Amino acid sequence: MKTQIKLQDIDGAKEFVRAAVKCDFDIDVYYNRIALDAKSVLGILSLDPRHPITVDFDGENAGLNEVLEKYAI
């Protein structure tokens, strides 16, 4: 499943990573031509918060879905 989100600030990025870490499946984030692991705080914080990112995952987690809906564009 793919969705686009926009993390406005550091708190949003931290919230997203906390939700991703609780998942037992892989979650990848794509920004321009860069692919990152969504469970990496440093990787997510290195992204430009002004631009949307694509989240790609195969699994189901209520906490992750809630965060994705919150930051969906």
N, CA, C and O atoms as a GROMACS GRO file, in nm:
protein
  292
    1MET      N    1   0.084  -0.116   0.000
    1MET     CA    2   0.000   0.000   0.000
    1MET      C    3   0.089   0.123   0.000
    1MET      O    4   0.190   0.127   0.070
    2LYS      N    5   0.053   0.223  -0.078
    2LYS     CA    6   0.128   0.348  -0.085
    2LYS      C    7   0.037   0.464  -0.051
    2LYS      O    8  -0.080   0.467  -0.088
    3THR      N    9   0.094   0.559   0.021
    3THR     CA   10   0.022   0.681   0.054
    3THR      C   11   0.122   0.795   0.066
    3THR      O   12   0.240   0.772   0.090
    4GLN      N   13   0.075   0.917   0.049
    4GLN     CA   14   0.161   1.033   0.062
    4GLN      C   15   0.124   1.110   0.188
    4GLN      O   16   0.007   1.130   0.219
    5ILE      N   17   0.229   1.152   0.260
    5ILE     CA   18   0.209   1.230   0.380
    5ILE      C   19   0.303   1.349   0.378
    5ILE      O   20   0.398   1.354   0.299
    6LYS      N   21   0.275   1.444   0.465
    6LYS     CA   22   0.364   1.559   0.481
    6LYS      C   23   0.383   1.582   0.630
    6LYS      O   24   0.290   1.618   0.702
    7LEU      N   25   0.505   1.560   0.676
    7LEU     CA   26   0.540   1.578   0.816
    7LEU      C   27   0.585   1.722   0.835
    7LEU      O   28   0.691   1.761   0.786
    8GLN      N   29   0.506   1.801   0.905
    8GLN     CA   30   0.528   1.944   0.914
    8GLN      C   31   0.646   1.984   1.002
    8GLN      O   32   0.709   2.087   0.978
    9ASP      N   33   0.677   1.904   1.103
    9ASP     CA   34   0.780   1.944   1.199
    9ASP      C   35   0.845   1.821   1.262
    9ASP      O   36   0.813   1.708   1.227
   10ILE      N   37   0.936   1.845   1.354
   10ILE     CA   38   1.010   1.737   1.420
   10ILE      C   39   0.916   1.649   1.501
   10ILE      O   40   0.932   1.527   1.503
   11ASP      N   41   0.819   1.709   1.567
   11ASP     CA   42   0.725   1.630   1.648
   11ASP      C   43   0.645   1.534   1.560
   11ASP      O   44   0.620   1.420   1.600
   12GLY      N   45   0.605   1.579   1.442
   12GLY     CA   46   0.533   1.492   1.349
   12GLY      C   47   0.621   1.377   1.301
   12GLY      O   48   0.575   1.264   1.289
   13ALA      N   49   0.747   1.408   1.274
   13ALA     CA   50   0.841   1.304   1.231
   13ALA      C   51   0.861   1.201   1.340
   13ALA      O   52   0.863   1.080   1.313
   14LYS      N   53   0.876   1.247   1.464
   14LYS     CA   54   0.894   1.154   1.576
   14LYS      C   55   0.770   1.067   1.596
   14LYS      O   56   0.781   0.947   1.621
   15GLU      N   57   0.653   1.127   1.584
   15GLU     CA   58   0.528   1.052   1.599
   15GLU      C   59   0.517   0.944   1.491
   15GLU      O   60   0.476   0.831   1.520
   16PHE      N   61   0.554   0.979   1.368
   16PHE     CA   62   0.551   0.882   1.258
   16PHE      C   63   0.647   0.767   1.283
   16PHE      O   64   0.610   0.651   1.264
   17VAL      N   65   0.770   0.796   1.325
   17VAL     CA   66   0.869   0.691   1.350
   17VAL      C   67   0.825   0.602   1.466
   17VAL      O   68   0.842   0.480   1.459
   18ARG      N   69   0.769   0.660   1.573
   18ARG     CA   70   0.720   0.579   1.686
   18ARG      C   71   0.613   0.481   1.639
   18ARG      O   72   0.611   0.365   1.681
   19ALA      N   73   0.523   0.527   1.552
   19ALA     CA   74   0.418   0.438   1.501
   19ALA      C   75   0.479   0.330   1.411
   19ALA      O   76   0.436   0.214   1.415
   20ALA      N   77   0.578   0.366   1.331
   20ALA     CA   78   0.641   0.270   1.240
   20ALA      C   79   0.716   0.162   1.317
   20ALA      O   80   0.713   0.045   1.278
   21VAL      N   81   0.784   0.200   1.424
   21VAL     CA   82   0.864   0.105   1.502
   21VAL      C   83   0.775  -0.003   1.563
   21VAL      O   84   0.820  -0.116   1.583
   22LYS      N   85   0.652   0.029   1.593
   22LYS     CA   86   0.560  -0.066   1.655
   22LYS      C   87   0.504  -0.168   1.555
   22LYS      O   88   0.433  -0.261   1.595
   23CYS      N   89   0.534  -0.152   1.429
   23CYS     CA   90   0.484  -0.243   1.325
   23CYS      C   91   0.581  -0.359   1.304
   23CYS      O   92   0.702  -0.341   1.313
   24ASP      N   93   0.526  -0.476   1.277
   24ASP     CA   94   0.611  -0.594   1.256
   24ASP      C   95   0.634  -0.622   1.108
   24ASP      O   96   0.663  -0.735   1.069
   25PHE      N   97   0.620  -0.519   1.024
   25PHE     CA   98   0.644  -0.531   0.881
   25PHE      C   99   0.730  -0.412   0.837
   25PHE      O  100   0.740  -0.312   0.907
   26ASP      N  101   0.791  -0.425   0.719
   26ASP     CA  102   0.878  -0.320   0.667
   26ASP      C  103   0.796  -0.202   0.617
   26ASP      O  104   0.688  -0.219   0.560
   27ILE      N  105   0.848  -0.084   0.641
   27ILE     CA  106   0.786   0.039   0.593
   27ILE      C  107   0.898   0.121   0.528
   27ILE      O  108   0.997   0.154   0.593
   28ASP      N  109   0.881   0.154   0.402
   28ASP     CA  110   0.979   0.233   0.330
   28ASP      C  111   0.922   0.371   0.302
   28ASP      O  112   0.801   0.388   0.282
   29VAL      N  113   1.010   0.469   0.300
   29VAL     CA  114   0.973   0.607   0.272
   29VAL      C  115   1.053   0.650   0.150
   29VAL      O  116   1.174   0.628   0.143
   30TYR      N  117   0.986   0.713   0.055
   30TYR     CA  118   1.051   0.762  -0.066
   30TYR      C  119   1.036   0.913  -0.076
   30TYR      O  120   0.926   0.967  -0.063
   31TYR      N  121   1.149   0.979  -0.098
   31TYR     CA  122   1.153   1.124  -0.112
   31TYR      C  123   1.247   1.153  -0.229
   31TYR      O  124   1.366   1.120  -0.223
   32ASN      N  125   1.194   1.214  -0.334
   32ASN     CA  126   1.269   1.230  -0.458
   32ASN      C  127   1.318   1.093  -0.503
   32ASN      O  128   1.236   1.005  -0.532
   33ARG      N  129   1.446   1.072  -0.510
   33ARG     CA  130   1.499   0.941  -0.551
   33ARG      C  131   1.562   0.866  -0.435
   33ARG      O  132   1.637   0.771  -0.454
   34ILE      N  133   1.531   0.910  -0.316
   34ILE     CA  134   1.590   0.851  -0.196
   34ILE      C  135   1.490   0.755  -0.131
   34ILE      O  136   1.373   0.790  -0.115
   35ALA      N  137   1.536   0.637  -0.095
   35ALA     CA  138   1.453   0.540  -0.023
   35ALA      C  139   1.512   0.524   0.117
   35ALA      O  140   1.632   0.501   0.133
   36LEU      N  141   1.426   0.535   0.219
   36LEU     CA  142   1.469   0.525   0.358
   36LEU      C  143   1.381   0.427   0.433
   36LEU      O  144   1.267   0.400   0.395
   37ASP      N  145   1.436   0.375   0.542
   37ASP     CA  146   1.360   0.292   0.634
   37ASP      C  147   1.281   0.386   0.725
   37ASP      O  148   1.339   0.474   0.789
   38ALA      N  149   1.150   0.369   0.732
   38ALA     CA  150   1.064   0.456   0.811
   38ALA      C  151   1.089   0.442   0.961
   38ALA      O  152   1.045   0.526   1.040
   39LYS      N  153   1.159   0.337   1.001
   39LYS     CA  154   1.186   0.315   1.143
   39LYS      C  155   1.316   0.382   1.187
   39LYS      O  156   1.358   0.365   1.302
   40SER      N  157   1.378   0.458   1.099
   40SER     CA  158   1.503   0.529   1.128
   40SER      C  159   1.474   0.675   1.160
   40SER      O  160   1.436   0.752   1.072
   41VAL      N  161   1.492   0.712   1.284
   41VAL     CA  162   1.467   0.851   1.326
   41VAL      C  163   1.558   0.946   1.249
   41VAL      O  164   1.512   1.049   1.199
   42LEU      N  165   1.686   0.914   1.241
   42LEU     CA  166   1.779   1.002   1.171
   42LEU      C  167   1.744   1.015   1.023
   42LEU      O  168   1.754   1.124   0.967
   43GLY      N  169   1.704   0.906   0.962
   43GLY     CA  170   1.665   0.912   0.822
   43GLY      C  171   1.546   1.002   0.799
   43GLY      O  172   1.547   1.084   0.708
   44ILE      N  173   1.443   0.988   0.880
   44ILE     CA  174   1.322   1.068   0.864
   44ILE      C  175   1.351   1.214   0.896
   44ILE      O  176   1.301   1.303   0.826
   45LEU      N  177   1.430   1.241   0.999
   45LEU     CA  178   1.462   1.379   1.033
   45LEU      C  179   1.549   1.447   0.928
   45LEU      O  180   1.556   1.570   0.924
   46SER      N  181   1.617   1.370   0.845
   46SER     CA  182   1.702   1.428   0.741
   46SER      C  183   1.622   1.477   0.621
   46SER      O  184   1.676   1.546   0.535
   47LEU      N  185   1.494   1.442   0.614
   47LEU     CA  186   1.411   1.483   0.501
   47LEU      C  187   1.364   1.626   0.517
   47LEU      O  188   1.350   1.676   0.629
   48ASP      N  189   1.338   1.693   0.406
   48ASP     CA  190   1.287   1.830   0.406
   48ASP      C  191   1.138   1.826   0.441
   48ASP      O  192   1.060   1.770   0.365
   49PRO      N  193   1.098   1.886   0.553
   49PRO     CA  194   0.957   1.878   0.596
   49PRO      C  195   0.861   1.957   0.508
   49PRO      O  196   0.739   1.946   0.524
   50ARG      N  197   0.912   2.037   0.417
   50ARG     CA  198   0.824   2.117   0.331
   50ARG      C  199   0.766   2.037   0.214
   50ARG      O  200   0.674   2.082   0.147
   51HIS      N  201   0.822   1.919   0.191
   51HIS     CA  202   0.780   1.840   0.076
   51HIS      C  203   0.715   1.708   0.119
   51HIS      O  204   0.752   1.652   0.222
   52PRO      N  205   0.619   1.660   0.040
   52PRO     CA  206   0.554   1.532   0.074
   52PRO      C  207   0.648   1.414   0.053
   52PRO      O  208   0.741   1.419  -0.027
   53ILE      N  209   0.620   1.307   0.128
   53ILE     CA  210   0.695   1.183   0.113
   53ILE      C  211   0.595   1.071   0.085
   53ILE      O  212   0.479   1.078   0.126
   54THR      N  213   0.642   0.968   0.016
   54THR     CA  214   0.559   0.852  -0.014
   54THR      C  215   0.594   0.741   0.084
   54THR      O  216   0.712   0.708   0.102
   55VAL      N  217   0.494   0.683   0.147
   55VAL     CA  218   0.512   0.575   0.242
   55VAL      C  219   0.460   0.447   0.176
   55VAL      O  220   0.347   0.442   0.129
   56ASP      N  221   0.544   0.344   0.174
   56ASP     CA  222   0.510   0.217   0.110
   56ASP      C  223   0.522   0.106   0.214
   56ASP      O  224   0.627   0.090   0.277
   57PHE      N  225   0.415   0.029   0.232
   57PHE     CA  226   0.416  -0.077   0.332
   57PHE      C  227   0.318  -0.187   0.295
   57PHE      O  228   0.224  -0.164   0.219
   58ASP      N  229   0.342  -0.306   0.348
   58ASP     CA  230   0.255  -0.421   0.330
   58ASP      C  231   0.221  -0.477   0.467
   58ASP      O  232   0.293  -0.562   0.520
   59GLY      N  233   0.115  -0.431   0.523
   59GLY     CA  234   0.074  -0.476   0.655
   59GLY      C  235  -0.037  -0.387   0.708
   59GLY      O  236  -0.078  -0.291   0.643
   60GLU      N  237  -0.084  -0.421   0.826
   60GLU     CA  238  -0.195  -0.348   0.887
   60GLU      C  239  -0.163  -0.320   1.032
   60GLU      O  240  -0.128  -0.411   1.108
   61ASN      N  241  -0.175  -0.193   1.070
   61ASN     CA  242  -0.152  -0.153   1.209
   61ASN      C  243  -0.237  -0.030   1.235
   61ASN      O  244  -0.225   0.070   1.164
   62ALA      N  245  -0.323  -0.036   1.336
   62ALA     CA  246  -0.416   0.073   1.365
   62ALA      C  247  -0.342   0.202   1.401
   62ALA      O  248  -0.382   0.310   1.357
   63GLY      N  249  -0.236   0.192   1.479
   63GLY     CA  250  -0.160   0.310   1.518
   63GLY      C  251  -0.096   0.379   1.399
   63GLY      O  252  -0.097   0.501   1.389
   64LEU      N  253  -0.039   0.300   1.308
   64LEU     CA  254   0.022   0.356   1.189
   64LEU      C  255  -0.085   0.421   1.100
   64LEU      O  256  -0.065   0.531   1.049
   65ASN      N  257  -0.197   0.353   1.084
   65ASN     CA  258  -0.304   0.409   1.001
   65ASN      C  259  -0.352   0.543   1.055
   65ASN      O  260  -0.382   0.634   0.978
   66GLU      N  261  -0.360   0.554   1.187
   66GLU     CA  262  -0.404   0.679   1.249
   66GLU      C  263  -0.306   0.793   1.219
   66GLU      O  264  -0.348   0.905   1.187
   67VAL      N  265  -0.177   0.765   1.228
   67VAL     CA  266  -0.076   0.866   1.200
   67VAL      C  267  -0.077   0.903   1.052
   67VAL      O  268  -0.067   1.020   1.017
   68LEU      N  269  -0.090   0.803   0.965
   68LEU     CA  270  -0.094   0.830   0.822
   68LEU      C  271  -0.215   0.917   0.785
   68LEU      O  272  -0.203   1.006   0.701
   69GLU      N  273  -0.329   0.891   0.846
   69GLU     CA  274  -0.448   0.973   0.820
   69GLU      C  275  -0.427   1.115   0.869
   69GLU      O  276  -0.473   1.210   0.806
   70LYS      N  277  -0.359   1.130   0.981
   70LYS     CA  278  -0.335   1.262   1.039
   70LYS      C  279  -0.249   1.350   0.947
   70LYS      O  280  -0.272   1.470   0.936
   71TYR      N  281  -0.151   1.289   0.883
   71TYR     CA  282  -0.056   1.365   0.799
   71TYR      C  283  -0.080   1.347   0.649
   71TYR      O  284   0.003   1.390   0.569
   72ALA      N  285  -0.189   1.285   0.611
   72ALA     CA  286  -0.218   1.260   0.470
   72ALA      C  287  -0.237   1.392   0.395
   72ALA      O  288  -0.284   1.492   0.451
   73ILE      N  289  -0.198   1.390   0.268
   73ILE     CA  290  -0.222   1.508   0.184
   73ILE      C  291  -0.313   1.473   0.069
   73ILE      O  292  -0.345   1.559  -0.013
   0.00000   0.00000   0.00000
